[in-house]
Amino acid sequence: MPGKRMFVHDYTRVGFYMITILTAGRRRLFGECAENRVRLSEAGEIVQRRWHEIPAHRPAVETNTLVVMPDHIHGIVYVKEPLPKPVGQTIRGFKSGATSELRKHFAAPAMEFWEDGYHDRVIMDADTLRAERRYIHDNPRRYCVRKANPELFVRVNRLEHERLPRGMDWAGFGNLFLLDKPDMMPVQVSRRASIAELAVLRAQALEQAWRGKVMVSPFISPGEKEIAHAVMEQEYGSLILIRPEGFPPLYKPSGAYFDLCAQGRLLVLSPFTHTGRKQELTRERCLQMNGWVEEMCAKMCANNGAPR
């Protein structure tokens, strides 16, 4: 994984840094899944110990949060006082020390264990720090769920289906067979909807979801998000979500959407190209997506086979 640096940031500064390091070739060297948890191998225990030994070599760095996954690690380091050299030197030192001990463990003096570089994220505020910690602690469960249900966590590019509006390059992630469901319901809720109006729409959506209709929407407005989460809280109902910014590399749904995907109750669609930059969600784009939703829900599916 090539290093992704924030070029305007001084990496010798005090602060929190989220670090992700992959194994070479994404080999599963550090453990295996068992009951939706990662059981560490001896190599994984070596990596875990080496990470927490970083402060012994760099007293200005606290190792904070860590999870060791079969084929990568996520950790947060806290630089508590300015460093003489960027924090990247500390990460390279960790990788080098772990490699030396792992080579002895495997009796393989030339074996490579890490992909080049690493990925970092500068954590700028307390809310982001809490979110990253939650993500890290939940990562083993999410990883193991994906490995147990790989067919539900696959992105298909150049997706073709009779229900999809033509003239665009659609991509889909999740349960593609939701496109073959006979009944779909558009979910469009104005930001000006009153509490009473939203309660009625929510009740209608839950009833239709119980009857087997798939809810389709970008789920952008607060009311649309509330209906989406109401469906996700049930043991029934499925969602097709139109994503307005395309799919980044290594995309997977987050939060409650992840669990819905694991249950086969979510399909995320997008015809947009991911640019890597935050794109303004304009009124025109929202209207465009709502038009696609209406078109998809109005079409009857002629076949019950797999999406092409």
Residue pairs with C-beta under 8 A, 6 or more apart in sequence:
1 20
1 21
1 22
1 115
1 116
1 117
1 118
1 119
2 116
2 117
3 88
3 117
3 118
3 119
3 120
4 119
4 120
5 11
5 88
5 120
6 120
6 122
9 122
11 17
11 83
11 86
11 87
11 88
12 79
12 82
12 83
12 84
12 85
12 86
12 87
13 79
13 82
14 79
14 80
14 81
14 82
15 78
15 79
15 122
15 123
15 124
16 64
16 76
16 77
16 78
16 79
16 122
16 123
16 129
17 76
17 77
17 78
17 79
17 87
17 120
17 121
17 122
17 123
18 74
18 75
18 76
18 120
18 121
18 123
18 132
18 136
19 73
19 74
19 75
19 76
19 77
19 91
19 118
19 119
19 120
20 72
20 73
20 74
20 118
20 119
20 120
21 72
21 73
21 91
21 95
21 114
21 115
21 118
21 119
22 71
22 72
22 114
22 115
23 29
23 30
23 71
23 72
23 113
23 114
23 115
24 112
24 113
24 114
24 115
25 115
26 71
26 72
26 115
27 71
28 70
28 71
29 41
29 43
29 44
29 70
29 71
29 102
29 113
30 40
30 41
30 43
30 44
30 47
30 68
30 69
30 70
30 71
30 73
31 38
31 39
31 40
31 41
31 44
31 68
31 69
31 70
32 38
32 39
32 41
32 70
33 39
33 70
33 143
33 144
33 147
33 148
34 144
36 140
36 141
36 144
36 145
36 148
37 140
37 141
37 144
38 44
38 67
38 68
38 69
38 70
38 140
38 143
38 144
40 48
40 68
42 105
43 102
43 105
43 106
44 68
44 70
46 98
46 101
46 102
46 105
47 68
47 73
47 98
47 102
48 66
48 68
50 94
50 97
50 98
50 101
51 63
51 66
51 68
51 73
51 75
51 94
51 98
52 63
52 66
53 97
54 61
54 63
54 77
54 90
54 93
54 94
55 61
55 62
55 63
57 90
57 93
58 83
58 90
58 93
60 79
60 80
60 81
60 82
60 83
61 77
61 78
61 79
61 80
61 83
61 87
61 90
62 77
62 78
62 80
63 75
63 77
64 75
64 76
64 77
64 78
65 74
65 75
65 76
65 132
65 133
65 136
65 137
66 73
66 74
66 75
66 76
66 136
67 73
67 74
67 75
67 136
67 137
67 139
67 140
69 139
69 140
69 143
70 143
74 135
74 136
74 139
75 136
76 123
76 129
76 132
76 133
76 136
77 87
77 90
77 91
79 87
83 90
87 120
88 118
88 120
91 118
91 120
95 114
95 118
98 113
98 114
99 112
99 113
99 114
102 111
102 113
103 109
103 110
103 111
103 113
121 132
123 129
123 132
135 254
142 252
142 258
145 258
145 259
145 262
146 153
146 252
146 262
149 262
149 264
152 174
152 175
152 261
152 262
152 264
153 173
153 174
153 252
153 261
153 262
154 173
155 171
155 172
155 173
155 247
155 251
156 171
156 172
156 173
156 176
156 307
157 169
157 171
158 169
158 170
158 171
159 170
159 171
159 172
159 176
159 269
159 307
160 170
160 307
160 308
161 170
161 176
161 179
161 307
161 308
162 299
162 301
162 302
162 303
163 179
163 296
163 299
163 301
164 170
164 179
164 269
164 296
165 271
165 292
165 295
165 296
168 271
169 271
170 269
170 270
170 271
171 246
171 247
171 269
171 270
171 271
172 179
172 267
172 268
172 269
172 307
173 247
173 251
173 252
173 253
173 261
173 267
173 268
174 253
174 261
174 266
174 267
174 268
175 238
175 261
175 264
175 265
175 266
175 267
176 267
176 306
176 307
177 306
177 307
178 214
178 238
178 240
178 265
178 266
178 267
179 240
179 267
179 301
179 307
180 301
180 303
180 304
180 305
180 306
180 307
181 212
181 213
181 214
181 238
181 301
182 300
182 301
183 208
183 211
183 212
183 213
183 214
184 213
184 214
184 215
184 216
184 240
184 296
184 297
185 205
185 208
185 209
185 213
185 214
185 215
185 216
185 297
186 216
186 217
186 290
186 293
186 294
186 297
187 201
187 205
187 215
187 216
187 217
187 219
187 224
187 227
187 228
187 293
188 217
188 224
188 290
188 293
189 198
189 201
189 221
189 222
189 223
189 224
189 226
189 227
190 221
190 223
191 221
191 222
191 223
193 201
193 223
198 223
198 226
201 223
201 227
202 226
202 227
202 230
205 215
205 227
205 230
205 231
206 230
206 231
206 234
206 237
208 215
209 215
209 231
209 234
209 236
209 237
209 238
210 234
210 236
210 237
214 238
214 239
214 240
215 227
215 228
215 231
215 237
215 238
215 239
215 240
216 239
216 240
216 242
216 293
216 296
216 297
217 224
217 227
217 228
217 239
217 240
217 241
217 242
217 293
218 224
218 241
218 242
218 243
218 244
218 286
218 289
218 290
218 293
219 225
219 227
219 228
219 239
219 241
220 244
220 281
220 286
228 239
228 241
229 256
231 237
231 238
231 239
232 239
232 256
232 257
232 259
232 260
237 265
238 260
238 264
238 265
238 266
238 267
239 260
239 265
239 266
239 267
240 266
240 267
240 268
240 269
240 296
241 257
241 266
241 267
241 268
241 269
242 269
242 270
242 289
242 292
242 293
243 268
243 269
243 270
243 272
244 270
244 272
244 279
244 281
244 285
244 286
244 289
245 270
245 272
245 274
245 275
245 279
246 270
246 272
246 273
246 274
246 275
247 268
247 270
247 274
248 274
248 276
249 274
252 258
252 261
253 260
253 261
253 266
253 268
257 266
257 268
260 266
261 268
